[in-house]
Each structure stands twice: as structure tokens, then as C-alpha cells.
């Protein structure tokens, strides 16, 4: 059983992080990094002692954290875990939950391209499709959360 770090950022999909962790625990020893912003939806703290992971999953990955990671900014535990994983070539799977209002920001396309070129595998939170993610229509977070299948994430981690 390999080591996996689950990074939970502050977006409505964080409310499903417990289910994602349960599914991942079928194949991995899971430790967590939970951002302060995620606490609005997910009531768990980060694990203090985490082994070096064989894989990292960010579910959800927010606009803020994704942009930090693409720029190599490690000022939070979440960004640090992701930057470290990318730096050493550990598999990273990310479920970006970014609304259409932020999707049009000029830096976003570059962030997605940078992360994709670094080997990050994206899972669309609305369809489970692996590849290029799509924006979440502003105001539809609860619908996306309700339709989300945590199995999509587990299936994306090899």
C-alpha cells in the first residue's frame, strides 16, 4: 500500500472530501492537508506528520492554490505539498473547482497549461472526464457537489 496525500482546498466540493478519502483508503495510506478555507465545508484538520507521498490528490483544487503552485509559491501546506510532488515527479491528480467568473482571468489558461505540462492529471468535477477541465457555472456549486462521484478521483489515481 503506497502513501497518498489528499489536499483539500476551500471550495464547496470539500464537503465530499471524506468520501474521497474513504475510497482512496482502499488502495492507499492517506494523509491529509486541509486548508483553512476548506474548513467551511470539511471539518477535519491537516495531519501533522505526513510521510512523503507516492501520489497526491487535490480535491478540490481552487483558483488560488492552483495559481500559487504554477508559480512555485509554497506559502501554505497545500501549495507546499503540491509543489514538492511536482518537483520530484510524484503523480498529481487535481479536481479544479473554479467558477466561470474566474476562469476568464488572464493567468488561468497559463496556470492550467503549466500544471498540465508538469504532469498534473485533471478530473472535471462535473463529468469525471480526465483531461482539460471546464469551468463551474457560478452559483451551481451545490448541484456540482450533489452530482460529483468520488469514484472518479479514485479511478484517476494509478
N, C-alpha and C positions, 0 to 999 in steps of 0.2 A: 504494500500500500504506500503510495507516494504522498508527499506533503503538498498541500494546496492552500494558498491564501485567498480568502474571499474578501474583496474590498467592497464596502457598501457606502455609496455616496448619497447625498441628500436630494432625493427625488422621490415622487410617490411610489415608484417601483420598489423602493427599500422595504415597503411593507410586506413584500413577498420573499425577503432575504432568508428568513428562517426556513422556508420550504426549499429554496435553492440549496441552502447548506445541508439540509437533510438528504436530498438526492445526491449531492456531491459526496457525502459521507459514506455512501455505498461503495465508492471506489477510492476515496482519498481520506487522509487525515487532514481535517480542515481547521485552520485558524482564521481569525477574523480581524480586519481593520475596519472600524466603523467611524465615519466622520461625525463631527458634532452635528452637522446639518442633517444627517440621516436619523438622528435621534427623534425627530418629529414623527417618523413613521416606523422606526425599528428600535425596540427597547433592549439593546444589548451593547455592551462596551467592547472595545478592542481587547484582544488577547495581549497581555503584556509580553509574554515570552513566546515568540514565534520562531519555529525552525525555518531555515532557508527553504523556500518552496521549489517544487518541481514544476508547478503551474500556478498561475494567478488568474483569478476571475474578478472582473469589476462589474458588479450588478447591483444597482445601476451605476453607469459612468456618467457624470454630469459634464456640462459645458466647461465649468470652472476647472475641475480636476483634469479633464482631457487636455485643455489648453496648457495647463501647468506641465503636464507630463510631456507633451510635444515640445515644449520649450526647455525641458530639463530642469524645471524648478521643483525642488524637493523640500518644500516648506511645511508639509503635512505628512503624517504617517501614510496616508493613502497615496499621495503622489510619490513618496519615497519608495513604497513597496512596488509601485508600477514602474518607476524609473529604474530601480535596481533590477527588476525582472527583465525589462527590455535590454538593459545594459549587458546582462550576462546571457541573453538568448533563451531565457525561460519562456515557455508558452504562455501567452496572454490572450484571454478571451474577454471581450468587453461588450456590455449591453448598454449602448448610449441611450439615455432618455433626455433628449434635447428638443425643446419645442420649436415650432416653425418660426417664431419671432426671433430666436437666437440663431437658428440655422442659417439665416441670411447674413449674419455678421461676416465681414470680410476675412477674418482669421480662421473661420470654421473649416472651410474647404482645405486649407493648408494643414490644419490640425489633423483632419481625417486622413489626408494623404501621408503626412509624416508618420502617424501611428500605423497605418496600413503598411507602409514601406518598412517599418521596423518589425513587422510580423504580427501585429495585433490582429486578431480574428474578431470581426464584429458580428453580433447577433442582433437582428432587428427585434425590438421589444413588442412589435405589433404583429409580426408574422412568423418569427422564428427563423427567418431566412438568414443564412450566413453569407456575408459579403458586404456590399455597400448598404449602410443603414439609411433609414428615412426619418424625416422629422416627425415628431408627435404634434398633432394639431393642438395649439394652445387651448386649455380648458378641458381636454379629453383625458387627462391623467387617470381619473378613476375608471374609465372604460378600458384603457390600456392595461391597467393593473388587473382588472377583473378577467380580461381575456388572456393574460400572459400565462404561458405554460412553463414552469420551472424546468421541465424536461428538455426544453430547447437548449438551455445552458449546459446541462449535464451532457447532452449529446454532442455539443460543440467542443468539449474538452477531451482531447485524445489521450 
